[in-house]
């Protein structure tokens, strides 16, 4: 905490301020701007602001200051890191990675084809049931963000692999406890979102894609290629 308050002391000295009552909202905004231009990262500035707020709460509780305006300022917004996006060539490598001589490989190929082909979120794939699929019209009904239903469209390549999985593999995976889930593990249970994420990650690394590539990267790649 002391280390995070050292720049505040420097800034107070720089402006000849010795009375902490003068630390108002305008002063604090200038202080944050000074921190940013001094080379501190956004996360460092946010941490220093958090320490400063704790410090002023203490000063007010102990009667050193009467006014505390630190809650009127907010730290810099964190920069959102965009997901890694793969080229069409890289996606082809990814889709070709599963060993389709095995049941798990056929399932994984069909799953990857649908995630990419329809631009599904991992949660949408996880909750999809067989009744949600229409291979003739190449549509899948899913419940998206905010519990909003939507229809995802996919192409002939995805349809062929999904049909192969549904006819040749899924019946062998099924058990007494199986429900209507499209995507199953080899014990007959519904594939969890974590399992789907692991599957995508495994093949992405095997295909030599960016180590940051994950399920949402597949969705962003789909959107980018659709625009192209």
Helices and strands as residue ranges (DSSP letters): H 2-14, G 20-22, H 25-37, H 42-61, G 70-72, H 88-95, H 103-117, H 122-127, G 130-132, E 133-134, E 139-143, G 145-147, E 149-153, H 156-164, I 165-169, H 170-173, H 193-206, H 215-227
